[in-house]
Amino acid sequence: MKALSIRPEYAMEILNGVKTEEYRSWTTHYRGDLLICNSAKKTPGAVAGYALCVVKITDIVKRDDGDGPYYAWKIAAFEQGGSYWINPIKVKGQLKLFNVADSLIVPAPFTNPFSLDGRKWYQQKIAPLVY
């Protein structure tokens, strides 16, 4: 699966459904499932060095805020057929898009991460990894 390294605090915002766009100075023709890998920087309140979710990139829009162009990567909601949580896997990030073996990616056992099952799973699997 294609993967992207992101600073841990932003990756946690994506995981929690708060951040619905990822901003990059570059674009890609790739659309579809993208493994989000938290970079190794230890950040309070975040998980460092793990992949925690797969997002579905639905579109990339070029924007310019006056300081120059950038690209907004649109992230599908966490629901069936969209983005989803996975069992945490240790991943060493890289620049740009990179590949991670599909066999390592195990979806969480629910479709709604914000359900009671999702909250329990978060406490068991993700909370112990938070710095």
C-alpha positions, 0 to 999 in steps of 0.5 A: 500500500502507498504510505505517507509520513506525517508529523504525529500531531497532524496524524492524530488529528486525522485519526480522530476525524478532525483533520480532513485535508492534508497539505503538501507542496507537491501533488500526485496522480495517486487516489485511493487508500493511503497508509498514514505513518506518524513520523518518529518525532516524540510529540506529547499527546501523539503516537510516534513511529507507528501507522494507525489508519488508512485514509482514502484520498478522494481528490487533490486541489491546488490552492494559493494563499498568496505565499505560493501554491500548495495542494490540499489532499482531501480525506474521506470520512471514517466510515464503511467504504472510506477511511479506517483505523488499523492495528498499530504497526511500527513503520519507519517513515520516508519522504514522498510516497513510499510502499508498505507491505499490504500483509502488515495492514490489519483493519480494526474490527469495526466500521465506526471508530467513534462508536463504543467499540471504537473507543474501547479499542482505542484505549487498548491499542492506541492509548498505550502508545501515546507519548 
